[in-house]
Amino acid sequence: MYLPQIREKAIHRCNDCMFFVAIRGKAETRQGCVVHIKAYGNLEKRIPVILPVMDIIKRVGLEGLEECLQHGDPERQSCGRFRLKG
């Protein structure tokens, strides 16, 4: 027996989530999840498709940037904060 929230979590992948964005640095662009950044996770600020790396560093520092990049696998199963891109 599945709860509705568990079923959605099992179906969706990070690639379909609005918090999964391209993070553009000076030399390369990587994928990452910005759900742990307060301004984006609480939807206080609009989430762009491509986010400059300096915006992330200003908000959460290098440790926060590292956390965003750790969750950069598009085929990973979504977390509980999943929201469909729209």
N, CA, C and O atoms as a Maestro MAE file, in Angstrom:
{
 s_m_m2io_version
 :::
 2.0.0
}

f_m_ct {
 s_m_title
 :::
 protein
 m_atom[344] {
  # First column is atom index #
  i_m_mmod_type
  r_m_x_coord
  r_m_y_coord
  r_m_z_coord
  i_m_residue_number
  s_m_chain_name
  s_m_pdb_residue_name
  s_m_pdb_atom_name
  i_m_atomic_number
  :::
  1 25 0.845 -1.180 0.000 1 A "MET " " N  " 7
  2 3 0.000 0.000 0.000 1 A "MET " " CA " 6
  3 2 0.891 1.244 0.000 1 A "MET " " C  " 6
  4 15 1.787 1.379 0.833 1 A "MET " " O  " 8
  5 25 0.633 2.145 -0.941 2 A "TYR " " N  " 7
  6 3 1.408 3.373 -1.045 2 A "TYR " " CA " 6
  7 2 0.576 4.556 -0.589 2 A "TYR " " C  " 6
  8 15 -0.625 4.628 -0.850 2 A "TYR " " O  " 8
  9 25 1.226 5.475 0.089 3 A "LEU " " N  " 7
  10 3 0.599 6.759 0.364 3 A "LEU " " CA " 6
  11 2 0.765 7.618 -0.879 3 A "LEU " " C  " 6
  12 15 1.743 7.434 -1.603 3 A "LEU " " O  " 8
  13 25 -0.141 8.546 -1.162 4 A "PRO " " N  " 7
  14 3 -0.023 9.353 -2.389 4 A "PRO " " CA " 6
  15 2 1.304 10.089 -2.520 4 A "PRO " " C  " 6
  16 15 1.841 10.190 -3.623 4 A "PRO " " O  " 8
  17 25 1.843 10.602 -1.422 5 A "GLN " " N  " 7
  18 3 3.099 11.339 -1.484 5 A "GLN " " CA " 6
  19 2 4.255 10.415 -1.856 5 A "GLN " " C  " 6
  20 15 5.158 10.819 -2.588 5 A "GLN " " O  " 8
  21 25 4.236 9.187 -1.362 6 A "ILE " " N  " 7
  22 3 5.302 8.236 -1.652 6 A "ILE " " CA " 6
  23 2 5.264 7.834 -3.120 6 A "ILE " " C  " 6
  24 15 6.312 7.685 -3.747 6 A "ILE " " O  " 8
  25 25 4.078 7.660 -3.668 7 A "ARG " " N  " 7
  26 3 3.944 7.295 -5.076 7 A "ARG " " CA " 6
  27 2 4.548 8.378 -5.971 7 A "ARG " " C  " 6
  28 15 5.290 8.069 -6.904 7 A "ARG " " O  " 8
  29 25 4.232 9.652 -5.689 8 A "GLU " " N  " 7
  30 3 4.798 10.754 -6.481 8 A "GLU " " CA " 6
  31 2 6.310 10.781 -6.357 8 A "GLU " " C  " 6
  32 15 7.011 11.008 -7.343 8 A "GLU " " O  " 8
  33 25 6.808 10.555 -5.172 9 A "LYS " " N  " 7
  34 3 8.241 10.575 -4.943 9 A "LYS " " CA " 6
  35 2 8.921 9.458 -5.729 9 A "LYS " " C  " 6
  36 15 10.022 9.649 -6.245 9 A "LYS " " O  " 8
  37 25 8.287 8.308 -5.827 10 A "ALA " " N  " 7
  38 3 8.870 7.170 -6.524 10 A "ALA " " CA " 6
  39 2 8.836 7.351 -8.040 10 A "ALA " " C  " 6
  40 15 9.670 6.783 -8.746 10 A "ALA " " O  " 8
  41 25 7.890 8.130 -8.548 11 A "ILE " " N  " 7
  42 3 7.732 8.305 -9.991 11 A "ILE " " CA " 6
  43 2 8.657 9.382 -10.537 11 A "ILE " " C  " 6
  44 15 9.262 9.190 -11.592 11 A "ILE " " O  " 8
  45 25 8.780 10.489 -9.860 12 A "HIS " " N  " 7
  46 3 9.472 11.661 -10.386 12 A "HIS " " CA " 6
  47 2 10.984 11.589 -10.203 12 A "HIS " " C  " 6
  48 15 11.494 10.971 -9.269 12 A "HIS " " O  " 8
  49 25 11.670 12.235 -11.119 13 A "ARG " " N  " 7
  50 3 13.127 12.335 -11.103 13 A "ARG " " CA " 6
  51 2 13.525 13.802 -10.945 13 A "ARG " " C  " 6
  52 15 12.736 14.702 -11.236 13 A "ARG " " O  " 8
  53 25 14.734 14.031 -10.489 14 A "CYS " " N  " 7
  54 3 15.230 15.394 -10.272 14 A "CYS " " CA " 6
  55 2 15.192 16.236 -11.543 14 A "CYS " " C  " 6
  56 15 14.982 17.447 -11.475 14 A "CYS " " O  " 8
  57 25 15.388 15.621 -12.680 15 A "ASN " " N  " 7
  58 3 15.414 16.347 -13.938 15 A "ASN " " CA " 6
  59 2 14.097 17.076 -14.221 15 A "ASN " " C  " 6
  60 15 14.089 18.069 -14.949 15 A "ASN " " O  " 8
  61 25 12.999 16.601 -13.661 16 A "ASP " " N  " 7
  62 3 11.688 17.210 -13.873 16 A "ASP " " CA " 6
  63 2 11.332 18.242 -12.805 16 A "ASP " " C  " 6
  64 15 10.243 18.814 -12.849 16 A "ASP " " O  " 8
  65 25 12.211 18.486 -11.865 17 A "CYS " " N  " 7
  66 3 11.926 19.377 -10.740 17 A "CYS " " CA " 6
  67 2 12.320 20.822 -11.063 17 A "CYS " " C  " 6
  68 15 13.313 21.068 -11.747 17 A "CYS " " O  " 8
  69 25 11.532 21.763 -10.564 18 A "MET " " N  " 7
  70 3 11.831 23.179 -10.807 18 A "MET " " CA " 6
  71 2 13.069 23.654 -10.040 18 A "MET " " C  " 6
  72 15 13.664 24.667 -10.408 18 A "MET " " O  " 8
  73 25 13.463 22.946 -8.990 19 A "PHE " " N  " 7
  74 3 14.636 23.327 -8.207 19 A "PHE " " CA " 6
  75 2 15.942 22.823 -8.824 19 A "PHE " " C  " 6
  76 15 17.023 23.210 -8.382 19 A "PHE " " O  " 8
  77 25 15.850 21.970 -9.832 20 A "PHE " " N  " 7
  78 3 17.021 21.421 -10.506 20 A "PHE " " CA " 6
  79 2 17.394 22.344 -11.654 20 A "PHE " " C  " 6
  80 15 16.695 22.389 -12.667 20 A "PHE " " O  " 8
  81 25 18.493 23.084 -11.505 21 A "VAL " " N  " 7
  82 3 18.863 24.118 -12.470 21 A "VAL " " CA " 6
  83 2 20.297 23.922 -12.963 21 A "VAL " " C  " 6
  84 15 21.065 23.143 -12.398 21 A "VAL " " O  " 8
  85 25 20.630 24.636 -14.012 22 A "ALA " " N  " 7
  86 3 22.002 24.691 -14.508 22 A "ALA " " CA " 6
  87 2 22.725 25.801 -13.742 22 A "ALA " " C  " 6
  88 15 22.236 26.927 -13.658 22 A "ALA " " O  " 8
  89 25 23.882 25.476 -13.189 23 A "ILE " " N  " 7
  90 3 24.687 26.441 -12.447 23 A "ILE " " CA " 6
  91 2 25.891 26.775 -13.319 23 A "ILE " " C  " 6
  92 15 26.744 25.926 -13.578 23 A "ILE " " O  " 8
  93 25 25.943 28.027 -13.766 24 A "ARG " " N  " 7
  94 3 26.979 28.445 -14.709 24 A "ARG " " CA " 6
  95 2 28.137 29.105 -13.977 24 A "ARG " " C  " 6
  96 15 27.977 30.096 -13.265 24 A "ARG " " O  " 8
  97 25 29.307 28.516 -14.182 25 A "GLY " " N  " 7
  98 3 30.541 29.090 -13.654 25 A "GLY " " CA " 6
  99 2 31.303 29.785 -14.762 25 A "GLY " " C  " 6
  100 15 30.761 30.043 -15.837 25 A "GLY " " O  " 8
  101 25 32.556 30.083 -14.495 26 A "LYS " " N  " 7
  102 3 33.383 30.765 -15.495 26 A "LYS " " CA " 6
  103 2 33.706 29.859 -16.675 26 A "LYS " " C  " 6
  104 15 33.629 30.281 -17.829 26 A "LYS " " O  " 8
  105 25 34.071 28.606 -16.381 27 A "ALA " " N  " 7
  106 3 34.536 27.718 -17.434 27 A "ALA " " CA " 6
  107 2 33.532 26.636 -17.832 27 A "ALA " " C  " 6
  108 15 33.592 26.124 -18.950 27 A "ALA " " O  " 8
  109 25 32.611 26.281 -16.936 28 A "GLU " " N  " 7
  110 3 31.692 25.191 -17.236 28 A "GLU " " CA " 6
  111 2 30.328 25.418 -16.596 28 A "GLU " " C  " 6
  112 15 30.159 26.280 -15.734 28 A "GLU " " O  " 8
  113 25 29.375 24.632 -17.037 29 A "THR " " N  " 7
  114 3 28.024 24.660 -16.484 29 A "THR " " CA " 6
  115 2 27.692 23.274 -15.957 29 A "THR " " C  " 6
  116 15 27.837 22.277 -16.664 29 A "THR " " O  " 8
  117 25 27.242 23.223 -14.697 30 A "ARG " " N  " 7
  118 3 26.885 21.956 -14.069 30 A "ARG " " CA " 6
  119 2 25.438 22.020 -13.602 30 A "ARG " " C  " 6
  120 15 24.874 23.101 -13.437 30 A "ARG " " O  " 8
  121 25 24.850 20.856 -13.392 31 A "GLN " " N  " 7
  122 3 23.495 20.758 -12.877 31 A "GLN " " CA " 6
  123 2 23.550 20.687 -11.357 31 A "GLN " " C  " 6
  124 15 24.499 20.149 -10.787 31 A "GLN " " O  " 8
  125 25 22.525 21.234 -10.703 32 A "GLY " " N  " 7
  126 3 22.467 21.181 -9.252 32 A "GLY " " CA " 6
  127 2 21.080 21.503 -8.735 32 A "GLY " " C  " 6
  128 15 20.224 21.986 -9.475 32 A "GLY " " O  " 8
  129 25 20.868 21.231 -7.462 33 A "CYS " " N  " 7
  130 3 19.576 21.445 -6.807 33 A "CYS " " CA " 6
  131 2 19.688 22.632 -5.855 33 A "CYS " " C  " 6
  132 15 20.588 22.678 -5.016 33 A "CYS " " O  " 8
  133 25 18.772 23.591 -5.986 34 A "VAL " " N  " 7
  134 3 18.818 24.800 -5.152 34 A "VAL " " CA " 6
  135 2 17.715 24.818 -4.102 34 A "VAL " " C  " 6
  136 15 17.394 25.882 -3.572 34 A "VAL " " O  " 8
  137 25 17.129 23.667 -3.789 35 A "VAL " " N  " 7
  138 3 16.039 23.622 -2.834 35 A "VAL " " CA " 6
  139 2 16.496 23.999 -1.422 35 A "VAL " " C  " 6
  140 15 15.684 24.471 -0.626 35 A "VAL " " O  " 8
  141 25 17.776 23.803 -1.095 36 A "HIS " " N  " 7
  142 3 18.280 24.106 0.242 36 A "HIS " " CA " 6
  143 2 18.660 25.573 0.424 36 A "HIS " " C  " 6
  144 15 19.004 25.987 1.531 36 A "HIS " " O  " 8
  145 25 18.602 26.351 -0.631 37 A "ILE " " N  " 7
  146 3 18.843 27.785 -0.526 37 A "ILE " " CA " 6
  147 2 17.517 28.427 -0.148 37 A "ILE " " C  " 6
  148 15 16.536 28.310 -0.883 37 A "ILE " " O  " 8
  149 25 17.482 29.099 0.987 38 A "LYS " " N  " 7
  150 3 16.233 29.592 1.569 38 A "LYS " " CA " 6
  151 2 15.390 30.410 0.589 38 A "LYS " " C  " 6
  152 15 14.183 30.192 0.490 38 A "LYS " " O  " 8
  153 25 15.995 31.329 -0.120 39 A "ALA " " N  " 7
  154 3 15.246 32.209 -1.029 39 A "ALA " " CA " 6
  155 2 14.565 31.427 -2.146 39 A "ALA " " C  " 6
  156 15 13.464 31.783 -2.567 39 A "ALA " " O  " 8
  157 25 15.201 30.375 -2.626 40 A "TYR " " N  " 7
  158 3 14.636 29.576 -3.709 40 A "TYR " " CA " 6
  159 2 13.752 28.456 -3.167 40 A "TYR " " C  " 6
  160 15 12.704 28.172 -3.748 40 A "TYR " " O  " 8
  161 25 14.145 27.820 -2.079 41 A "GLY " " N  " 7
  162 3 13.380 26.722 -1.500 41 A "GLY " " CA " 6
  163 2 12.026 27.149 -0.978 41 A "GLY " " C  " 6
  164 15 11.065 26.383 -1.041 41 A "GLY " " O  " 8
  165 25 11.939 28.386 -0.454 42 A "ASN " " N  " 7
  166 3 10.662 28.918 0.042 42 A "ASN " " CA " 6
  167 2 9.888 29.658 -1.038 42 A "ASN " " C  " 6
  168 15 8.822 30.214 -0.775 42 A "ASN " " O  " 8
  169 25 10.426 29.663 -2.257 43 A "LEU " " N  " 7
  170 3 9.832 30.344 -3.409 43 A "LEU " " CA " 6
  171 2 9.657 31.838 -3.178 43 A "LEU " " C  " 6
  172 15 8.718 32.451 -3.687 43 A "LEU " " O  " 8
  173 25 10.577 32.422 -2.398 44 A "GLU " " N  " 7
  174 3 10.583 33.870 -2.197 44 A "GLU " " CA " 6
  175 2 11.104 34.568 -3.446 44 A "GLU " " C  " 6
  176 15 10.731 35.705 -3.735 44 A "GLU " " O  " 8
  177 25 11.961 33.883 -4.177 45 A "LYS " " N  " 7
  178 3 12.594 34.432 -5.373 45 A "LYS " " CA " 6
  179 2 12.338 33.474 -6.527 45 A "LYS " " C  " 6
  180 15 12.341 32.256 -6.346 45 A "LYS " " O  " 8
  181 25 12.118 34.034 -7.717 46 A "ARG " " N  " 7
  182 3 11.885 33.220 -8.901 46 A "ARG " " CA " 6
  183 2 13.129 32.393 -9.203 46 A "ARG " " C  " 6
  184 15 14.252 32.881 -9.073 46 A "ARG " " O  " 8
  185 25 12.931 31.150 -9.601 47 A "ILE " " N  " 7
  186 3 14.042 30.240 -9.879 47 A "ILE " " CA " 6
  187 2 14.334 30.280 -11.375 47 A "ILE " " C  " 6
  188 15 13.510 29.839 -12.176 47 A "ILE " " O  " 8
  189 25 15.499 30.806 -11.762 48 A "PRO " " N  " 7
  190 3 15.842 30.853 -13.192 48 A "PRO " " CA " 6
  191 2 16.283 29.484 -13.701 48 A "PRO " " C  " 6
  192 15 16.608 28.595 -12.914 48 A "PRO " " O  " 8
  193 25 16.292 29.324 -15.005 49 A "VAL " " N  " 7
  194 3 16.728 28.069 -15.617 49 A "VAL " " CA " 6
  195 2 18.240 27.917 -15.487 49 A "VAL " " C  " 6
  196 15 18.740 26.825 -15.215 49 A "VAL " " O  " 8
  197 25 18.965 29.020 -15.683 50 A "ILE " " N  " 7
  198 3 20.424 29.038 -15.530 50 A "ILE " " CA " 6
  199 2 20.763 30.047 -14.442 50 A "ILE " " C  " 6
  200 15 20.371 31.212 -14.513 50 A "ILE " " O  " 8
  201 25 21.495 29.586 -13.438 51 A "LEU " " N  " 7
  202 3 21.818 30.412 -12.278 51 A "LEU " " CA " 6
  203 2 23.323 30.649 -12.227 51 A "LEU " " C  " 6
  204 15 24.088 29.685 -12.248 51 A "LEU " " O  " 8
  205 25 23.770 31.903 -12.161 52 A "PRO " " N  " 7
  206 3 25.212 32.173 -12.053 52 A "PRO " " CA " 6
  207 2 25.763 31.671 -10.712 52 A "PRO " " C  " 6
  208 15 25.107 31.804 -9.679 52 A "PRO " " O  " 8
  209 25 26.943 31.109 -10.733 53 A "VAL " " N  " 7
  210 3 27.545 30.536 -9.536 53 A "VAL " " CA " 6
  211 2 27.756 31.597 -8.450 53 A "VAL " " C  " 6
  212 15 27.699 31.279 -7.262 53 A "VAL " " O  " 8
  213 25 27.994 32.828 -8.837 54 A "MET " " N  " 7
  214 3 28.228 33.891 -7.852 54 A "MET " " CA " 6
  215 2 26.976 34.187 -7.028 54 A "MET " " C  " 6
  216 15 27.089 34.573 -5.864 54 A "MET " " O  " 8
  217 25 25.793 34.016 -7.603 55 A "ASP " " N  " 7
  218 3 24.557 34.208 -6.833 55 A "ASP " " CA " 6
  219 2 24.444 33.184 -5.709 55 A "ASP " " C  " 6
  220 15 24.010 33.508 -4.604 55 A "ASP " " O  " 8
  221 25 24.831 31.962 -5.998 56 A "ILE " " N  " 7
  222 3 24.775 30.911 -4.980 56 A "ILE " " CA " 6
  223 2 25.819 31.160 -3.897 56 A "ILE " " C  " 6
  224 15 25.535 31.009 -2.709 56 A "ILE " " O  " 8
  225 25 27.020 31.541 -4.308 57 A "ILE " " N  " 7
  226 3 28.085 31.804 -3.336 57 A "ILE " " CA " 6
  227 2 27.715 32.966 -2.428 57 A "ILE " " C  " 6
  228 15 27.995 32.921 -1.230 57 A "ILE " " O  " 8
  229 25 27.090 34.006 -2.973 58 A "LYS " " N  " 7
  230 3 26.667 35.151 -2.159 58 A "LYS " " CA " 6
  231 2 25.615 34.753 -1.140 58 A "LYS " " C  " 6
  232 15 25.608 35.275 -0.025 58 A "LYS " " O  " 8
  233 25 24.732 33.845 -1.500 59 A "ARG " " N  " 7
  234 3 23.633 33.461 -0.611 59 A "ARG " " CA " 6
  235 2 24.039 32.429 0.435 59 A "ARG " " C  " 6
  236 15 23.668 32.565 1.601 59 A "ARG " " O  " 8
  237 25 24.798 31.394 0.043 60 A "VAL " " N  " 7
  238 3 25.080 30.297 0.978 60 A "VAL " " CA " 6
  239 2 26.553 29.944 1.116 60 A "VAL " " C  " 6
  240 15 26.885 29.039 1.881 60 A "VAL " " O  " 8
  241 25 27.436 30.612 0.416 61 A "GLY " " N  " 7
  242 3 28.865 30.351 0.533 61 A "GLY " " CA " 6
  243 2 29.307 29.131 -0.254 61 A "GLY " " C  " 6
  244 15 28.520 28.518 -0.974 61 A "GLY " " O  " 8
  245 25 30.576 28.792 -0.107 62 A "LEU " " N  " 7
  246 3 31.148 27.672 -0.858 62 A "LEU " " CA " 6
  247 2 30.610 26.323 -0.394 62 A "LEU " " C  " 6
  248 15 30.464 25.403 -1.199 62 A "LEU " " O  " 8
  249 25 30.313 26.197 0.915 63 A "GLU " " N  " 7
  250 3 29.765 24.944 1.427 63 A "GLU " " CA " 6
  251 2 28.381 24.692 0.839 63 A "GLU " " C  " 6
  252 15 28.052 23.560 0.483 63 A "GLU " " O  " 8
  253 25 27.580 25.733 0.738 64 A "GLY " " N  " 7
  254 3 26.252 25.603 0.140 64 A "GLY " " CA " 6
  255 2 26.323 25.282 -1.341 64 A "GLY " " C  " 6
  256 15 25.509 24.513 -1.853 64 A "GLY " " O  " 8
  257 25 27.287 25.863 -2.027 65 A "LEU " " N  " 7
  258 3 27.492 25.558 -3.444 65 A "LEU " " CA " 6
  259 2 27.851 24.088 -3.616 65 A "LEU " " C  " 6
  260 15 27.344 23.417 -4.515 65 A "LEU " " O  " 8
  261 25 28.728 23.594 -2.750 66 A "GLU " " N  " 7
  262 3 29.121 22.178 -2.810 66 A "GLU " " CA " 6
  263 2 27.912 21.271 -2.589 66 A "GLU " " C  " 6
  264 15 27.784 20.242 -3.253 66 A "GLU " " O  " 8
  265 25 27.036 21.637 -1.676 67 A "GLU " " N  " 7
  266 3 25.822 20.842 -1.424 67 A "GLU " " CA " 6
  267 2 24.897 20.859 -2.639 67 A "GLU " " C  " 6
  268 15 24.309 19.835 -2.988 67 A "GLU " " O  " 8
  269 25 24.768 22.019 -3.283 68 A "CYS " " N  " 7
  270 3 23.936 22.110 -4.487 68 A "CYS " " CA " 6
  271 2 24.469 21.208 -5.590 68 A "CYS " " C  " 6
  272 15 23.692 20.554 -6.286 68 A "CYS " " O  " 8
  273 25 25.766 21.169 -5.751 69 A "LEU " " N  " 7
  274 3 26.374 20.375 -6.813 69 A "LEU " " CA " 6
  275 2 26.377 18.882 -6.494 69 A "LEU " " C  " 6
  276 15 26.413 18.062 -7.411 69 A "LEU " " O  " 8
  277 25 26.341 18.512 -5.216 70 A "GLN " " N  " 7
  278 3 26.276 17.104 -4.845 70 A "GLN " " CA " 6
  279 2 24.977 16.468 -5.314 70 A "GLN " " C  " 6
  280 15 24.938 15.277 -5.620 70 A "GLN " " O  " 8
  281 25 23.922 17.256 -5.370 71 A "HIS " " N  " 7
  282 3 22.618 16.771 -5.809 71 A "HIS " " CA " 6
  283 2 22.410 17.117 -7.278 71 A "HIS " " C  " 6
  284 15 21.397 17.712 -7.643 71 A "HIS " " O  " 8
  285 25 23.364 16.748 -8.113 72 A "GLY " " N  " 7
  286 3 23.338 17.133 -9.516 72 A "GLY " " CA " 6
  287 2 23.061 16.006 -10.492 72 A "GLY " " C  " 6
  288 15 23.355 16.138 -11.680 72 A "GLY " " O  " 8
  289 25 22.503 14.899 -10.019 73 A "ASP " " N  " 7
  290 3 22.212 13.772 -10.906 73 A "ASP " " CA " 6
  291 2 20.776 13.881 -11.409 73 A "ASP " " C  " 6
  292 15 19.848 13.780 -10.607 73 A "ASP " " O  " 8
  293 25 20.560 14.085 -12.715 74 A "PRO " " N  " 7
  294 3 19.206 14.268 -13.234 74 A "PRO " " CA " 6
  295 2 18.335 13.019 -13.149 74 A "PRO " " C  " 6
  296 15 17.110 13.133 -13.175 74 A "PRO " " O  " 8
  297 25 18.923 11.845 -13.049 75 A "GLU " " N  " 7
  298 3 18.139 10.603 -12.995 75 A "GLU " " CA " 6
  299 2 17.888 10.117 -11.572 75 A "GLU " " C  " 6
  300 15 17.336 9.037 -11.365 75 A "GLU " " O  " 8
  301 25 18.291 10.912 -10.609 76 A "ARG " " N  " 7
  302 3 18.089 10.560 -9.209 76 A "ARG " " CA " 6
  303 2 16.613 10.668 -8.844 76 A "ARG " " C  " 6
  304 15 15.889 11.489 -9.408 76 A "ARG " " O  " 8
  305 25 16.170 9.848 -7.909 77 A "GLN " " N  " 7
  306 3 14.788 9.906 -7.445 77 A "GLN " " CA " 6
  307 2 14.560 11.210 -6.693 77 A "GLN " " C  " 6
  308 15 15.417 11.645 -5.924 77 A "GLN " " O  " 8
  309 25 13.414 11.828 -6.911 78 A "SER " " N  " 7
  310 3 13.151 13.143 -6.339 78 A "SER " " CA " 6
  311 2 13.014 13.085 -4.814 78 A "SER " " C  " 6
  312 15 12.743 12.034 -4.234 78 A "SER " " O  " 8
  313 25 13.207 14.234 -4.194 79 A "CYS " " N  " 7
  314 3 13.069 14.346 -2.744 79 A "CYS " " CA " 6
  315 2 11.641 14.773 -2.396 79 A "CYS " " C  " 6
  316 15 10.785 14.873 -3.276 79 A "CYS " " O  " 8
  317 25 11.396 15.018 -1.142 80 A "GLY " " N  " 7
  318 3 10.069 15.408 -0.689 80 A "GLY " " CA " 6
  319 2 9.677 16.818 -1.086 80 A "GLY " " C  " 6
  320 15 8.500 17.167 -0.997 80 A "GLY " " O  " 8
  321 25 10.611 17.632 -1.516 81 A "ARG " " N  " 7
  322 3 10.319 19.020 -1.900 81 A "ARG " " CA " 6
  323 2 10.088 19.164 -3.407 81 A "ARG " " C  " 6
  324 15 10.105 20.280 -3.928 81 A "ARG " " O  " 8
  325 25 9.875 18.057 -4.108 82 A "PHE " " N  " 7
  326 3 9.715 18.053 -5.552 82 A "PHE " " CA " 6
  327 2 8.548 18.943 -5.994 82 A "PHE " " C  " 6
  328 15 7.463 18.907 -5.413 82 A "PHE " " O  " 8
  329 25 8.801 19.739 -7.036 83 A "ARG " " N  " 7
  330 3 7.759 20.529 -7.702 83 A "ARG " " CA " 6
  331 2 8.011 20.419 -9.200 83 A "ARG " " C  " 6
  332 15 9.126 20.632 -9.677 83 A "ARG " " O  " 8
  333 25 6.972 20.089 -9.918 84 A "LEU " " N  " 7
  334 3 7.087 19.891 -11.352 84 A "LEU " " CA " 6
  335 2 7.417 21.213 -12.045 84 A "LEU " " C  " 6
  336 15 6.856 22.256 -11.709 84 A "LEU " " O  " 8
  337 25 8.337 21.159 -13.020 85 A "LYS " " N  " 7
  338 3 8.676 22.350 -13.784 85 A "LYS " " CA " 6
  339 2 7.429 22.826 -14.516 85 A "LYS " " C  " 6
  340 15 6.642 22.026 -15.024 85 A "LYS " " O  " 8
  341 25 7.269 24.118 -14.558 86 A "GLY " " N  " 7
  342 3 6.059 24.592 -15.223 86 A "GLY " " CA " 6
  343 2 6.132 25.905 -15.817 86 A "GLY " " C  " 6
  344 15 5.153 26.376 -16.396 86 A "GLY " " O  " 8
  :::
 }
 m_bond[343] {
  # First column is bond index #
  i_m_from
  i_m_to
  i_m_order
  :::
  1 1 2 1
  2 2 3 1
  3 3 4 2
  4 3 5 1
  5 5 6 1
  6 6 7 1
  7 7 8 2
  8 7 9 1
  9 9 10 1
  10 10 11 1
  11 11 12 2
  12 11 13 1
  13 13 14 1
  14 14 15 1
  15 15 16 2
  16 15 17 1
  17 17 18 1
  18 18 19 1
  19 19 20 2
  20 19 21 1
  21 21 22 1
  22 22 23 1
  23 23 24 2
  24 23 25 1
  25 25 26 1
  26 26 27 1
  27 27 28 2
  28 27 29 1
  29 29 30 1
  30 30 31 1
  31 31 32 2
  32 31 33 1
  33 33 34 1
  34 34 35 1
  35 35 36 2
  36 35 37 1
  37 37 38 1
  38 38 39 1
  39 39 40 2
  40 39 41 1
  41 41 42 1
  42 42 43 1
  43 43 44 2
  44 43 45 1
  45 45 46 1
  46 46 47 1
  47 47 48 2
  48 47 49 1
  49 49 50 1
  50 50 51 1
  51 51 52 2
  52 51 53 1
  53 53 54 1
  54 54 55 1
  55 55 56 2
  56 55 57 1
  57 57 58 1
  58 58 59 1
  59 59 60 2
  60 59 61 1
  61 61 62 1
  62 62 63 1
  63 63 64 2
  64 63 65 1
  65 65 66 1
  66 66 67 1
  67 67 68 2
  68 67 69 1
  69 69 70 1
  70 70 71 1
  71 71 72 2
  72 71 73 1
  73 73 74 1
  74 74 75 1
  75 75 76 2
  76 75 77 1
  77 77 78 1
  78 78 79 1
  79 79 80 2
  80 79 81 1
  81 81 82 1
  82 82 83 1
  83 83 84 2
  84 83 85 1
  85 85 86 1
  86 86 87 1
  87 87 88 2
  88 87 89 1
  89 89 90 1
  90 90 91 1
  91 91 92 2
  92 91 93 1
  93 93 94 1
  94 94 95 1
  95 95 96 2
  96 95 97 1
  97 97 98 1
  98 98 99 1
  99 99 100 2
  100 99 101 1
  101 101 102 1
  102 102 103 1
  103 103 104 2
  104 103 105 1
  105 105 106 1
  106 106 107 1
  107 107 108 2
  108 107 109 1
  109 109 110 1
  110 110 111 1
  111 111 112 2
  112 111 113 1
  113 113 114 1
  114 114 115 1
  115 115 116 2
  116 115 117 1
  117 117 118 1
  118 118 119 1
  119 119 120 2
  120 119 121 1
  121 121 122 1
  122 122 123 1
  123 123 124 2
  124 123 125 1
  125 125 126 1
  126 126 127 1
  127 127 128 2
  128 127 129 1
  129 129 130 1
  130 130 131 1
  131 131 132 2
  132 131 133 1
  133 133 134 1
  134 134 135 1
  135 135 136 2
  136 135 137 1
  137 137 138 1
  138 138 139 1
  139 139 140 2
  140 139 141 1
  141 141 142 1
  142 142 143 1
  143 143 144 2
  144 143 145 1
  145 145 146 1
  146 146 147 1
  147 147 148 2
  148 147 149 1
  149 149 150 1
  150 150 151 1
  151 151 152 2
  152 151 153 1
  153 153 154 1
  154 154 155 1
  155 155 156 2
  156 155 157 1
  157 157 158 1
  158 158 159 1
  159 159 160 2
  160 159 161 1
  161 161 162 1
  162 162 163 1
  163 163 164 2
  164 163 165 1
  165 165 166 1
  166 166 167 1
  167 167 168 2
  168 167 169 1
  169 169 170 1
  170 170 171 1
  171 171 172 2
  172 171 173 1
  173 173 174 1
  174 174 175 1
  175 175 176 2
  176 175 177 1
  177 177 178 1
  178 178 179 1
  179 179 180 2
  180 179 181 1
  181 181 182 1
  182 182 183 1
  183 183 184 2
  184 183 185 1
  185 185 186 1
  186 186 187 1
  187 187 188 2
  188 187 189 1
  189 189 190 1
  190 190 191 1
  191 191 192 2
  192 191 193 1
  193 193 194 1
  194 194 195 1
  195 195 196 2
  196 195 197 1
  197 197 198 1
  198 198 199 1
  199 199 200 2
  200 199 201 1
  201 201 202 1
  202 202 203 1
  203 203 204 2
  204 203 205 1
  205 205 206 1
  206 206 207 1
  207 207 208 2
  208 207 209 1
  209 209 210 1
  210 210 211 1
  211 211 212 2
  212 211 213 1
  213 213 214 1
  214 214 215 1
  215 215 216 2
  216 215 217 1
  217 217 218 1
  218 218 219 1
  219 219 220 2
  220 219 221 1
  221 221 222 1
  222 222 223 1
  223 223 224 2
  224 223 225 1
  225 225 226 1
  226 226 227 1
  227 227 228 2
  228 227 229 1
  229 229 230 1
  230 230 231 1
  231 231 232 2
  232 231 233 1
  233 233 234 1
  234 234 235 1
  235 235 236 2
  236 235 237 1
  237 237 238 1
  238 238 239 1
  239 239 240 2
  240 239 241 1
  241 241 242 1
  242 242 243 1
  243 243 244 2
  244 243 245 1
  245 245 246 1
  246 246 247 1
  247 247 248 2
  248 247 249 1
  249 249 250 1
  250 250 251 1
  251 251 252 2
  252 251 253 1
  253 253 254 1
  254 254 255 1
  255 255 256 2
  256 255 257 1
  257 257 258 1
  258 258 259 1
  259 259 260 2
  260 259 261 1
  261 261 262 1
  262 262 263 1
  263 263 264 2
  264 263 265 1
  265 265 266 1
  266 266 267 1
  267 267 268 2
  268 267 269 1
  269 269 270 1
  270 270 271 1
  271 271 272 2
  272 271 273 1
  273 273 274 1
  274 274 275 1
  275 275 276 2
  276 275 277 1
  277 277 278 1
  278 278 279 1
  279 279 280 2
  280 279 281 1
  281 281 282 1
  282 282 283 1
  283 283 284 2
  284 283 285 1
  285 285 286 1
  286 286 287 1
  287 287 288 2
  288 287 289 1
  289 289 290 1
  290 290 291 1
  291 291 292 2
  292 291 293 1
  293 293 294 1
  294 294 295 1
  295 295 296 2
  296 295 297 1
  297 297 298 1
  298 298 299 1
  299 299 300 2
  300 299 301 1
  301 301 302 1
  302 302 303 1
  303 303 304 2
  304 303 305 1
  305 305 306 1
  306 306 307 1
  307 307 308 2
  308 307 309 1
  309 309 310 1
  310 310 311 1
  311 311 312 2
  312 311 313 1
  313 313 314 1
  314 314 315 1
  315 315 316 2
  316 315 317 1
  317 317 318 1
  318 318 319 1
  319 319 320 2
  320 319 321 1
  321 321 322 1
  322 322 323 1
  323 323 324 2
  324 323 325 1
  325 325 326 1
  326 326 327 1
  327 327 328 2
  328 327 329 1
  329 329 330 1
  330 330 331 1
  331 331 332 2
  332 331 333 1
  333 333 334 1
  334 334 335 1
  335 335 336 2
  336 335 337 1
  337 337 338 1
  338 338 339 1
  339 339 340 2
  340 339 341 1
  341 341 342 1
  342 342 343 1
  343 343 344 2
  :::
 }
}
